[in-house]
Amino acid sequence: MKKILLVEDNPADVLLTKRVVKQAELDAELLIAGDGVEALEILQDINASSEGIDPALVLMDINMPRKNGKDVLKEIKADRGLRHIPVVMLTTSDSCLDISESYDNFASGCIVKPSRLNDFVTAISALKSFWFDTVQPARR
């Protein structure tokens, strides 16, 4: 089973994302990090383990306490052992600056969180179709 690392500090958004992943029939184990520091710890623990299986995808909120998503993205992409993992940034704002900075730092994509549940299910279904059914992942 593939893994997705969800990096999200809002418990309501975590529950919503879990629900949407289930509705989108995404067959993946969802790992949860409550902020950027915790996300990096999880990724580094997996990377250090000889038996660790990297997440197939990281879904990361941009605005978080302790270490925001943009800073975590920079660290992931600077790390030779992690940079191959696709990172899709999640944001509630369609700020051109947030989106541009994410792509400048090698985000694999950006999703503006839809306000309607059905639209979020559609976005996650499209993400599943692309990242899980179409794209051939990098192997380490």
Secondary structure in CASP SS format (residue, H / E / C, confidence):
PFRMAT SS
TARGET T0000
AUTHOR 0000-0000-0000
METHOD secondary structure of the structure
MODEL  1
M C 1.00
K E 1.00
K E 1.00
I E 1.00
L E 1.00
L E 1.00
V E 1.00
E C 1.00
D C 1.00
N C 1.00
P H 1.00
A H 1.00
D H 1.00
V H 1.00
L H 1.00
L H 1.00
T H 1.00
K H 1.00
R H 1.00
V H 1.00
V H 1.00
K H 1.00
Q H 1.00
A C 1.00
E C 1.00
L C 1.00
D C 1.00
A E 1.00
E E 1.00
L E 1.00
L E 1.00
I E 1.00
A E 1.00
G C 1.00
D C 1.00
G H 1.00
V H 1.00
E H 1.00
A H 1.00
L H 1.00
E H 1.00
I H 1.00
L H 1.00
Q H 1.00
D H 1.00
I H 1.00
N H 1.00
A H 1.00
S C 1.00
S C 1.00
E C 1.00
G C 1.00
I C 1.00
D C 1.00
P C 1.00
A C 1.00
L E 1.00
V E 1.00
L E 1.00
M E 1.00
D E 1.00
I C 1.00
N C 1.00
M C 1.00
P C 1.00
R C 1.00
K C 1.00
N C 1.00
G H 1.00
K H 1.00
D H 1.00
V H 1.00
L H 1.00
K H 1.00
E H 1.00
I H 1.00
K H 1.00
A H 1.00
D C 1.00
R C 1.00
G C 1.00
L C 1.00
R C 1.00
H C 1.00
I C 1.00
P C 1.00
V E 1.00
V E 1.00
M E 1.00
L E 1.00
T E 1.00
T C 1.00
S C 1.00
D C 1.00
S C 1.00
C H 1.00
L H 1.00
D H 1.00
I H 1.00
S H 1.00
E H 1.00
S H 1.00
Y H 1.00
D H 1.00
N C 1.00
F C 1.00
A C 1.00
S C 1.00
G E 1.00
C E 1.00
I E 1.00
V E 1.00
K C 1.00
P C 1.00
S C 1.00
R C 1.00
L H 1.00
N H 1.00
D H 1.00
F H 1.00
V H 1.00
T H 1.00
A H 1.00
I H 1.00
S H 1.00
A H 1.00
L H 1.00
K H 1.00
S H 1.00
F H 1.00
W H 1.00
F H 1.00
D H 1.00
T H 1.00
V C 1.00
Q C 1.00
P C 1.00
A C 1.00
R C 1.00
R C 1.00
END
